[in-house]
Each structure stands twice: as C-alpha cells, then as structure tokens.
Amino acid sequence: MGDMIYQEARLEEYENIGKLQANSFLDSPFLTIITDVLKKSDYYPAFVET
C-alpha cells in the first residue's frame, strides 16, 4: 500500500467534505435513532449533513 498524502482543506472544499462525511454516516445506528424524532424522515440526510 502506498503512502497517504494529507493536505489542508481549502475553504471552497468544506461543503463537499461535509456531504462526504454525512453520506458516510447515514447508516450509523447512533444517528439513525434520530429519524424517529424528525417531523419527516426525508429531512434525515440534511440533518446529518448539518
């Protein structure tokens, strides 16, 4: 396996980074329990992203 290269995120990348992180955790049991509390389950992806 090759070396990992890290770089500091640029300000214009933050929105995409947030979407990537949110999508990575949509199925997390810690977060899915929140869907019962939301008024509409359709709001769940936006909630996790926020």
PDBQT receptor file of N, H, CA, C and O in Angstrom, charges set to zero:
ATOM      1  N   MET A   1       0.854  -1.183   0.000  1.00  0.00    +0.000 N 
ATOM      2  CA  MET A   1       0.000   0.000   0.000  1.00  0.00    +0.000 C 
ATOM      3  C   MET A   1       0.890   1.233   0.000  1.00  0.00    +0.000 C 
ATOM      4  O   MET A   1       1.914   1.260   0.683  1.00  0.00    +0.000 OA
ATOM      5  N   GLY A   2       0.514   2.240  -0.750  1.00  0.00    +0.000 N 
ATOM      6  H   GLY A   2      -0.318   2.218  -1.304  1.00  0.00    +0.000 HD
ATOM      7  CA  GLY A   2       1.304   3.460  -0.845  1.00  0.00    +0.000 C 
ATOM      8  C   GLY A   2       1.113   4.380   0.346  1.00  0.00    +0.000 C 
ATOM      9  O   GLY A   2       0.252   4.164   1.198  1.00  0.00    +0.000 OA
ATOM     10  N   ASP A   3       1.922   5.384   0.376  1.00  0.00    +0.000 N 
ATOM     11  H   ASP A   3       2.621   5.560  -0.316  1.00  0.00    +0.000 HD
ATOM     12  CA  ASP A   3       1.838   6.385   1.436  1.00  0.00    +0.000 C 
ATOM     13  C   ASP A   3       0.602   7.253   1.241  1.00  0.00    +0.000 C 
ATOM     14  O   ASP A   3       0.180   7.502   0.112  1.00  0.00    +0.000 OA
ATOM     15  N   MET A   4       0.032   7.708   2.337  1.00  0.00    +0.000 N 
ATOM     16  H   MET A   4       0.375   7.506   3.254  1.00  0.00    +0.000 HD
ATOM     17  CA  MET A   4      -1.091   8.637   2.278  1.00  0.00    +0.000 C 
ATOM     18  C   MET A   4      -0.538  10.053   2.262  1.00  0.00    +0.000 C 
ATOM     19  O   MET A   4       0.418  10.371   2.970  1.00  0.00    +0.000 OA
ATOM     20  N   ILE A   5      -1.140  10.878   1.460  1.00  0.00    +0.000 N 
ATOM     21  H   ILE A   5      -1.916  10.619   0.884  1.00  0.00    +0.000 HD
ATOM     22  CA  ILE A   5      -0.740  12.278   1.379  1.00  0.00    +0.000 C 
ATOM     23  C   ILE A   5      -1.896  13.120   1.927  1.00  0.00    +0.000 C 
ATOM     24  O   ILE A   5      -3.026  13.017   1.450  1.00  0.00    +0.000 OA
ATOM     25  N   TYR A   6      -1.613  13.929   2.904  1.00  0.00    +0.000 N 
ATOM     26  H   TYR A   6      -0.694  14.013   3.292  1.00  0.00    +0.000 HD
ATOM     27  CA  TYR A   6      -2.607  14.798   3.515  1.00  0.00    +0.000 C 
ATOM     28  C   TYR A   6      -2.366  16.231   3.076  1.00  0.00    +0.000 C 
ATOM     29  O   TYR A   6      -1.237  16.656   2.834  1.00  0.00    +0.000 OA
ATOM     30  N   GLN A   7      -3.470  16.957   2.983  1.00  0.00    +0.000 N 
ATOM     31  H   GLN A   7      -4.388  16.612   3.179  1.00  0.00    +0.000 HD
ATOM     32  CA  GLN A   7      -3.355  18.385   2.712  1.00  0.00    +0.000 C 
ATOM     33  C   GLN A   7      -4.450  19.098   3.488  1.00  0.00    +0.000 C 
ATOM     34  O   GLN A   7      -5.496  18.518   3.778  1.00  0.00    +0.000 OA
ATOM     35  N   GLU A   8      -4.211  20.313   3.810  1.00  0.00    +0.000 N 
ATOM     36  H   GLU A   8      -3.361  20.784   3.574  1.00  0.00    +0.000 HD
ATOM     37  CA  GLU A   8      -5.222  21.108   4.494  1.00  0.00    +0.000 C 
ATOM     38  C   GLU A   8      -6.339  21.425   3.514  1.00  0.00    +0.000 C 
ATOM     39  O   GLU A   8      -6.089  21.811   2.371  1.00  0.00    +0.000 OA
ATOM     40  N   ALA A   9      -7.565  21.261   3.968  1.00  0.00    +0.000 N 
ATOM     41  H   ALA A   9      -7.768  20.948   4.896  1.00  0.00    +0.000 HD
ATOM     42  CA  ALA A   9      -8.712  21.532   3.112  1.00  0.00    +0.000 C 
ATOM     43  C   ALA A   9      -8.806  23.032   2.818  1.00  0.00    +0.000 C 
ATOM     44  O   ALA A   9      -8.536  23.874   3.674  1.00  0.00    +0.000 OA
ATOM     45  N   ARG A  10      -9.192  23.326   1.600  1.00  0.00    +0.000 N 
ATOM     46  H   ARG A  10      -9.411  22.642   0.905  1.00  0.00    +0.000 HD
ATOM     47  CA  ARG A  10      -9.419  24.723   1.214  1.00  0.00    +0.000 C 
ATOM     48  C   ARG A  10     -10.865  25.087   1.552  1.00  0.00    +0.000 C 
ATOM     49  O   ARG A  10     -11.734  24.215   1.583  1.00  0.00    +0.000 OA
ATOM     50  N   LEU A  11     -11.118  26.339   1.800  1.00  0.00    +0.000 N 
ATOM     51  H   LEU A  11     -10.412  27.047   1.775  1.00  0.00    +0.000 HD
ATOM     52  CA  LEU A  11     -12.437  26.810   2.199  1.00  0.00    +0.000 C 
ATOM     53  C   LEU A  11     -13.517  26.370   1.211  1.00  0.00    +0.000 C 
ATOM     54  O   LEU A  11     -14.615  26.003   1.629  1.00  0.00    +0.000 OA
ATOM     55  N   GLU A  12     -13.230  26.400  -0.066  1.00  0.00    +0.000 N 
ATOM     56  H   GLU A  12     -12.338  26.698  -0.406  1.00  0.00    +0.000 HD
ATOM     57  CA  GLU A  12     -14.232  26.035  -1.077  1.00  0.00    +0.000 C 
ATOM     58  C   GLU A  12     -14.506  24.524  -1.110  1.00  0.00    +0.000 C 
ATOM     59  O   GLU A  12     -15.430  24.087  -1.796  1.00  0.00    +0.000 OA
ATOM     60  N   GLU A  13     -13.733  23.735  -0.395  1.00  0.00    +0.000 N 
ATOM     61  H   GLU A  13     -12.982  24.090   0.162  1.00  0.00    +0.000 HD
ATOM     62  CA  GLU A  13     -13.936  22.290  -0.356  1.00  0.00    +0.000 C 
ATOM     63  C   GLU A  13     -14.798  21.848   0.828  1.00  0.00    +0.000 C 
ATOM     64  O   GLU A  13     -15.238  20.699   0.867  1.00  0.00    +0.000 OA
ATOM     65  N   TYR A  14     -15.041  22.715   1.769  1.00  0.00    +0.000 N 
ATOM     66  H   TYR A  14     -14.683  23.648   1.737  1.00  0.00    +0.000 HD
ATOM     67  CA  TYR A  14     -15.714  22.333   3.007  1.00  0.00    +0.000 C 
ATOM     68  C   TYR A  14     -17.118  21.784   2.779  1.00  0.00    +0.000 C 
ATOM     69  O   TYR A  14     -17.509  20.825   3.445  1.00  0.00    +0.000 OA
ATOM     70  N   GLU A  15     -17.877  22.357   1.870  1.00  0.00    +0.000 N 
ATOM     71  H   GLU A  15     -17.559  23.136   1.330  1.00  0.00    +0.000 HD
ATOM     72  CA  GLU A  15     -19.237  21.870   1.630  1.00  0.00    +0.000 C 
ATOM     73  C   GLU A  15     -19.205  20.425   1.127  1.00  0.00    +0.000 C 
ATOM     74  O   GLU A  15     -19.980  19.591   1.595  1.00  0.00    +0.000 OA
ATOM     75  N   ASN A  16     -18.324  20.130   0.187  1.00  0.00    +0.000 N 
ATOM     76  H   ASN A  16     -17.695  20.808  -0.193  1.00  0.00    +0.000 HD
ATOM     77  CA  ASN A  16     -18.220  18.767  -0.340  1.00  0.00    +0.000 C 
ATOM     78  C   ASN A  16     -17.703  17.799   0.718  1.00  0.00    +0.000 C 
ATOM     79  O   ASN A  16     -18.128  16.645   0.761  1.00  0.00    +0.000 OA
ATOM     80  N   ILE A  17     -16.804  18.253   1.559  1.00  0.00    +0.000 N 
ATOM     81  H   ILE A  17     -16.459  19.191   1.524  1.00  0.00    +0.000 HD
ATOM     82  CA  ILE A  17     -16.288  17.407   2.638  1.00  0.00    +0.000 C 
ATOM     83  C   ILE A  17     -17.423  17.076   3.606  1.00  0.00    +0.000 C 
ATOM     84  O   ILE A  17     -17.548  15.935   4.050  1.00  0.00    +0.000 OA
ATOM     85  N   GLY A  18     -18.237  18.053   3.927  1.00  0.00    +0.000 N 
ATOM     86  H   GLY A  18     -18.136  18.980   3.566  1.00  0.00    +0.000 HD
ATOM     87  CA  GLY A  18     -19.379  17.824   4.817  1.00  0.00    +0.000 C 
ATOM     88  C   GLY A  18     -20.355  16.823   4.228  1.00  0.00    +0.000 C 
ATOM     89  O   GLY A  18     -20.857  15.958   4.945  1.00  0.00    +0.000 OA
ATOM     90  N   LYS A  19     -20.632  16.922   2.935  1.00  0.00    +0.000 N 
ATOM     91  H   LYS A  19     -20.224  17.624   2.352  1.00  0.00    +0.000 HD
ATOM     92  CA  LYS A  19     -21.532  15.974   2.273  1.00  0.00    +0.000 C 
ATOM     93  C   LYS A  19     -20.944  14.568   2.290  1.00  0.00    +0.000 C 
ATOM     94  O   LYS A  19     -21.664  13.599   2.532  1.00  0.00    +0.000 OA
ATOM     95  N   LEU A  20     -19.658  14.449   2.039  1.00  0.00    +0.000 N 
ATOM     96  H   LEU A  20     -19.073  15.236   1.843  1.00  0.00    +0.000 HD
ATOM     97  CA  LEU A  20     -18.998  13.150   2.064  1.00  0.00    +0.000 C 
ATOM     98  C   LEU A  20     -19.083  12.522   3.447  1.00  0.00    +0.000 C 
ATOM     99  O   LEU A  20     -19.407  11.341   3.579  1.00  0.00    +0.000 OA
ATOM    100  N   GLN A  21     -18.795  13.303   4.468  1.00  0.00    +0.000 N 
ATOM    101  H   GLN A  21     -18.532  14.262   4.361  1.00  0.00    +0.000 HD
ATOM    102  CA  GLN A  21     -18.859  12.782   5.837  1.00  0.00    +0.000 C 
ATOM    103  C   GLN A  21     -20.289  12.383   6.204  1.00  0.00    +0.000 C 
ATOM    104  O   GLN A  21     -20.501  11.334   6.813  1.00  0.00    +0.000 OA
ATOM    105  N   ALA A  22     -21.257  13.200   5.843  1.00  0.00    +0.000 N 
ATOM    106  H   ALA A  22     -21.084  14.052   5.348  1.00  0.00    +0.000 HD
ATOM    107  CA  ALA A  22     -22.648  12.894   6.157  1.00  0.00    +0.000 C 
ATOM    108  C   ALA A  22     -23.071  11.590   5.483  1.00  0.00    +0.000 C 
ATOM    109  O   ALA A  22     -23.680  10.727   6.116  1.00  0.00    +0.000 OA
ATOM    110  N   ASN A  23     -22.749  11.451   4.211  1.00  0.00    +0.000 N 
ATOM    111  H   ASN A  23     -22.255  12.151   3.697  1.00  0.00    +0.000 HD
ATOM    112  CA  ASN A  23     -23.118  10.228   3.495  1.00  0.00    +0.000 C 
ATOM    113  C   ASN A  23     -22.435   8.998   4.077  1.00  0.00    +0.000 C 
ATOM    114  O   ASN A  23     -22.986   7.899   4.019  1.00  0.00    +0.000 OA
ATOM    115  N   SER A  24     -21.261   9.168   4.629  1.00  0.00    +0.000 N 
ATOM    116  H   SER A  24     -20.813  10.061   4.676  1.00  0.00    +0.000 HD
ATOM    117  CA  SER A  24     -20.529   8.053   5.214  1.00  0.00    +0.000 C 
ATOM    118  C   SER A  24     -21.185   7.542   6.491  1.00  0.00    +0.000 C 
ATOM    119  O   SER A  24     -20.987   6.386   6.865  1.00  0.00    +0.000 OA
ATOM    120  N   PHE A  25     -21.957   8.380   7.160  1.00  0.00    +0.000 N 
ATOM    121  H   PHE A  25     -22.118   9.319   6.857  1.00  0.00    +0.000 HD
ATOM    122  CA  PHE A  25     -22.531   8.007   8.451  1.00  0.00    +0.000 C 
ATOM    123  C   PHE A  25     -24.061   7.905   8.443  1.00  0.00    +0.000 C 
ATOM    124  O   PHE A  25     -24.672   7.811   9.507  1.00  0.00    +0.000 OA
ATOM    125  N   LEU A  26     -24.681   7.923   7.272  1.00  0.00    +0.000 N 
ATOM    126  H   LEU A  26     -24.184   7.999   6.407  1.00  0.00    +0.000 HD
ATOM    127  CA  LEU A  26     -26.145   7.861   7.213  1.00  0.00    +0.000 C 
ATOM    128  C   LEU A  26     -26.706   6.591   7.842  1.00  0.00    +0.000 C 
ATOM    129  O   LEU A  26     -27.805   6.616   8.396  1.00  0.00    +0.000 OA
ATOM    130  N   ASP A  27     -25.981   5.492   7.767  1.00  0.00    +0.000 N 
ATOM    131  H   ASP A  27     -25.088   5.472   7.317  1.00  0.00    +0.000 HD
ATOM    132  CA  ASP A  27     -26.460   4.222   8.312  1.00  0.00    +0.000 C 
ATOM    133  C   ASP A  27     -25.967   3.947   9.731  1.00  0.00    +0.000 C 
ATOM    134  O   ASP A  27     -26.184   2.857  10.260  1.00  0.00    +0.000 OA
ATOM    135  N   SER A  28     -25.325   4.896  10.331  1.00  0.00    +0.000 N 
ATOM    136  H   SER A  28     -25.149   5.781   9.901  1.00  0.00    +0.000 HD
ATOM    137  CA  SER A  28     -24.797   4.713  11.676  1.00  0.00    +0.000 C 
ATOM    138  C   SER A  28     -25.946   4.552  12.679  1.00  0.00    +0.000 C 
ATOM    139  O   SER A  28     -26.839   5.398  12.726  1.00  0.00    +0.000 OA
ATOM    140  N   PRO A  29     -25.938   3.482  13.479  1.00  0.00    +0.000 N 
ATOM    141  CA  PRO A  29     -27.005   3.303  14.473  1.00  0.00    +0.000 C 
ATOM    142  C   PRO A  29     -27.121   4.486  15.430  1.00  0.00    +0.000 C 
ATOM    143  O   PRO A  29     -28.216   4.813  15.888  1.00  0.00    +0.000 OA
ATOM    144  N   PHE A  30     -26.007   5.119  15.728  1.00  0.00    +0.000 N 
ATOM    145  H   PHE A  30     -25.118   4.854  15.356  1.00  0.00    +0.000 HD
ATOM    146  CA  PHE A  30     -26.025   6.280  16.620  1.00  0.00    +0.000 C 
ATOM    147  C   PHE A  30     -26.876   7.405  16.037  1.00  0.00    +0.000 C 
ATOM    148  O   PHE A  30     -27.546   8.126  16.777  1.00  0.00    +0.000 OA
ATOM    149  N   LEU A  31     -26.852   7.557  14.718  1.00  0.00    +0.000 N 
ATOM    150  H   LEU A  31     -26.308   6.971  14.117  1.00  0.00    +0.000 HD
ATOM    151  CA  LEU A  31     -27.599   8.637  14.077  1.00  0.00    +0.000 C 
ATOM    152  C   LEU A  31     -28.995   8.221  13.618  1.00  0.00    +0.000 C 
ATOM    153  O   LEU A  31     -29.915   9.038  13.636  1.00  0.00    +0.000 OA
ATOM    154  N   THR A  32     -29.167   6.963  13.207  1.00  0.00    +0.000 N 
ATOM    155  H   THR A  32     -28.420   6.299  13.192  1.00  0.00    +0.000 HD
ATOM    156  CA  THR A  32     -30.474   6.560  12.680  1.00  0.00    +0.000 C 
ATOM    157  C   THR A  32     -31.581   6.621  13.723  1.00  0.00    +0.000 C 
ATOM    158  O   THR A  32     -32.753   6.706  13.356  1.00  0.00    +0.000 OA
ATOM    159  N   ILE A  33     -31.252   6.582  15.008  1.00  0.00    +0.000 N 
ATOM    160  H   ILE A  33     -30.300   6.514  15.306  1.00  0.00    +0.000 HD
ATOM    161  CA  ILE A  33     -32.297   6.694  16.032  1.00  0.00    +0.000 C 
ATOM    162  C   ILE A  33     -32.956   8.068  16.000  1.00  0.00    +0.000 C 
ATOM    163  O   ILE A  33     -34.054   8.246  16.528  1.00  0.00    +0.000 OA
ATOM    164  N   ILE A  34     -32.297   9.025  15.388  1.00  0.00    +0.000 N 
ATOM    165  H   ILE A  34     -31.406   8.880  14.958  1.00  0.00    +0.000 HD
ATOM    166  CA  ILE A  34     -32.830  10.390  15.308  1.00  0.00    +0.000 C 
ATOM    167  C   ILE A  34     -34.014  10.479  14.354  1.00  0.00    +0.000 C 
ATOM    168  O   ILE A  34     -34.855  11.367  14.492  1.00  0.00    +0.000 OA
ATOM    169  N   THR A  35     -34.088   9.559  13.378  1.00  0.00    +0.000 N 
ATOM    170  H   THR A  35     -33.405   8.838  13.265  1.00  0.00    +0.000 HD
ATOM    171  CA  THR A  35     -35.150   9.651  12.371  1.00  0.00    +0.000 C 
ATOM    172  C   THR A  35     -36.535   9.626  13.001  1.00  0.00    +0.000 C 
ATOM    173  O   THR A  35     -37.463  10.232  12.466  1.00  0.00    +0.000 OA
ATOM    174  N   ASP A  36     -36.691   8.942  14.121  1.00  0.00    +0.000 N 
ATOM    175  H   ASP A  36     -35.937   8.450  14.556  1.00  0.00    +0.000 HD
ATOM    176  CA  ASP A  36     -37.997   8.892  14.791  1.00  0.00    +0.000 C 
ATOM    177  C   ASP A  36     -38.397  10.244  15.382  1.00  0.00    +0.000 C 
ATOM    178  O   ASP A  36     -39.584  10.502  15.578  1.00  0.00    +0.000 OA
ATOM    179  N   VAL A  37     -37.442  11.092  15.661  1.00  0.00    +0.000 N 
ATOM    180  H   VAL A  37     -36.477  10.882  15.502  1.00  0.00    +0.000 HD
ATOM    181  CA  VAL A  37     -37.697  12.383  16.285  1.00  0.00    +0.000 C 
ATOM    182  C   VAL A  37     -38.001  13.460  15.237  1.00  0.00    +0.000 C 
ATOM    183  O   VAL A  37     -38.688  14.439  15.529  1.00  0.00    +0.000 OA
ATOM    184  N   LEU A  38     -37.492  13.276  14.037  1.00  0.00    +0.000 N 
ATOM    185  H   LEU A  38     -36.934  12.481  13.801  1.00  0.00    +0.000 HD
ATOM    186  CA  LEU A  38     -37.696  14.277  12.988  1.00  0.00    +0.000 C 
ATOM    187  C   LEU A  38     -39.152  14.301  12.533  1.00  0.00    +0.000 C 
ATOM    188  O   LEU A  38     -39.830  13.274  12.551  1.00  0.00    +0.000 OA
ATOM    189  N   LYS A  39     -39.623  15.465  12.128  1.00  0.00    +0.000 N 
ATOM    190  H   LYS A  39     -39.071  16.299  12.113  1.00  0.00    +0.000 HD
ATOM    191  CA  LYS A  39     -41.003  15.583  11.660  1.00  0.00    +0.000 C 
ATOM    192  C   LYS A  39     -41.219  14.764  10.388  1.00  0.00    +0.000 C 
ATOM    193  O   LYS A  39     -42.269  14.146  10.208  1.00  0.00    +0.000 OA
ATOM    194  N   LYS A  40     -40.222  14.765   9.518  1.00  0.00    +0.000 N 
ATOM    195  H   LYS A  40     -39.370  15.267   9.665  1.00  0.00    +0.000 HD
ATOM    196  CA  LYS A  40     -40.286  13.971   8.283  1.00  0.00    +0.000 C 
ATOM    197  C   LYS A  40     -38.954  13.251   8.117  1.00  0.00    +0.000 C 
ATOM    198  O   LYS A  40     -37.892  13.864   8.232  1.00  0.00    +0.000 OA
ATOM    199  N   SER A  41     -39.013  11.961   7.848  1.00  0.00    +0.000 N 
ATOM    200  H   SER A  41     -39.875  11.464   7.754  1.00  0.00    +0.000 HD
ATOM    201  CA  SER A  41     -37.773  11.208   7.682  1.00  0.00    +0.000 C 
ATOM    202  C   SER A  41     -36.982  11.679   6.463  1.00  0.00    +0.000 C 
ATOM    203  O   SER A  41     -35.787  11.407   6.354  1.00  0.00    +0.000 OA
ATOM    204  N   ASP A  42     -37.647  12.382   5.551  1.00  0.00    +0.000 N 
ATOM    205  H   ASP A  42     -38.618  12.603   5.640  1.00  0.00    +0.000 HD
ATOM    206  CA  ASP A  42     -36.947  12.937   4.378  1.00  0.00    +0.000 C 
ATOM    207  C   ASP A  42     -35.900  13.968   4.787  1.00  0.00    +0.000 C 
ATOM    208  O   ASP A  42     -34.970  14.246   4.030  1.00  0.00    +0.000 OA
ATOM    209  N   TYR A  43     -36.049  14.532   5.976  1.00  0.00    +0.000 N 
ATOM    210  H   TYR A  43     -36.805  14.306   6.592  1.00  0.00    +0.000 HD
ATOM    211  CA  TYR A  43     -35.107  15.549   6.457  1.00  0.00    +0.000 C 
ATOM    212  C   TYR A  43     -33.815  14.948   7.008  1.00  0.00    +0.000 C 
ATOM    213  O   TYR A  43     -32.849  15.667   7.265  1.00  0.00    +0.000 OA
ATOM    214  N   TYR A  44     -33.804  13.640   7.185  1.00  0.00    +0.000 N 
ATOM    215  H   TYR A  44     -34.588  13.056   6.976  1.00  0.00    +0.000 HD
ATOM    216  CA  TYR A  44     -32.663  12.985   7.827  1.00  0.00    +0.000 C 
ATOM    217  C   TYR A  44     -31.316  13.269   7.154  1.00  0.00    +0.000 C 
ATOM    218  O   TYR A  44     -30.382  13.664   7.851  1.00  0.00    +0.000 OA
ATOM    219  N   PRO A  45     -31.167  13.088   5.832  1.00  0.00    +0.000 N 
ATOM    220  CA  PRO A  45     -29.845  13.374   5.215  1.00  0.00    +0.000 C 
ATOM    221  C   PRO A  45     -29.387  14.812   5.451  1.00  0.00    +0.000 C 
ATOM    222  O   PRO A  45     -28.211  15.036   5.740  1.00  0.00    +0.000 OA
ATOM    223  N   ALA A  46     -30.273  15.777   5.338  1.00  0.00    +0.000 N 
ATOM    224  H   ALA A  46     -31.228  15.595   5.104  1.00  0.00    +0.000 HD
ATOM    225  CA  ALA A  46     -29.901  17.171   5.566  1.00  0.00    +0.000 C 
ATOM    226  C   ALA A  46     -29.532  17.399   7.025  1.00  0.00    +0.000 C 
ATOM    227  O   ALA A  46     -28.624  18.174   7.325  1.00  0.00    +0.000 OA
ATOM    228  N   PHE A  47     -30.237  16.724   7.936  1.00  0.00    +0.000 N 
ATOM    229  H   PHE A  47     -30.975  16.095   7.693  1.00  0.00    +0.000 HD
ATOM    230  CA  PHE A  47     -29.911  16.848   9.357  1.00  0.00    +0.000 C 
ATOM    231  C   PHE A  47     -28.507  16.341   9.644  1.00  0.00    +0.000 C 
ATOM    232  O   PHE A  47     -27.734  16.998  10.341  1.00  0.00    +0.000 OA
ATOM    233  N   VAL A  48     -28.176  15.161   9.101  1.00  0.00    +0.000 N 
ATOM    234  H   VAL A  48     -28.804  14.628   8.535  1.00  0.00    +0.000 HD
ATOM    235  CA  VAL A  48     -26.850  14.592   9.339  1.00  0.00    +0.000 C 
ATOM    236  C   VAL A  48     -25.766  15.485   8.736  1.00  0.00    +0.000 C 
ATOM    237  O   VAL A  48     -24.698  15.657   9.325  1.00  0.00    +0.000 OA
ATOM    238  N   GLU A  49     -26.038  16.042   7.582  1.00  0.00    +0.000 N 
ATOM    239  H   GLU A  49     -26.905  15.902   7.103  1.00  0.00    +0.000 HD
ATOM    240  CA  GLU A  49     -25.058  16.928   6.944  1.00  0.00    +0.000 C 
ATOM    241  C   GLU A  49     -24.831  18.173   7.789  1.00  0.00    +0.000 C 
ATOM    242  O   GLU A  49     -23.700  18.641   7.920  1.00  0.00    +0.000 OA
ATOM    243  N   THR A  50     -25.885  18.702   8.353  1.00  0.00    +0.000 N 
ATOM    244  H   THR A  50     -26.804  18.322   8.247  1.00  0.00    +0.000 HD
ATOM    245  CA  THR A  50     -25.756  19.889   9.194  1.00  0.00    +0.000 C 
ATOM    246  C   THR A  50     -24.965  19.583  10.428  1.00  0.00    +0.000 C 
ATOM    247  O   THR A  50     -24.751  20.466  11.259  1.00  0.00    +0.000 OA
TER     248      THR A  50
